Amino acid sequence: MENIYKKMAQEEWKDVVVNDRRVGVKIKNFVAEKANLRLQEIEYTGRDSKPHKHIHEQIVITIRGTMDMTIEDTVYHLEAGDYIAIPPNAVHSTKVTDPNGVNNLLIFIPKQDELY
């Protein structure tokens, strides 16, 4: 197995386009054999992300800031230290509520082939 060890602090932030639009998202990504881990930074834009779904189960851990996450028809308010599991194929979106943005740690199982 290649790349089984990384120093997250030495990884470069990558600007990404999510759901076909730029929403002020940067990531650092770590890929293992069956899962991937993503450190995510999202700027405050005042807009929701576009609702989407994927085959992966996704666990979100909020490290800094606050955001509202909608899963199906339920809105959850996440603060630093909170975590939430998004079931596979559940429609979800986020809205950053902290003017300073939010940092999340995301875990995808199985691993995503596309890293956006």
Secondary structure, 3 states (H helix, E strand, C coil): CCCCCCCHHHCCCEEEEECCEEEEEEEEEEECCCCEEEEEEECCCCCECCCECCCCEEEEEEEECEEEEEECCEEEEEECCCEEEECCCCCEEEEECCCCCEEEEEEEECCCCCCC
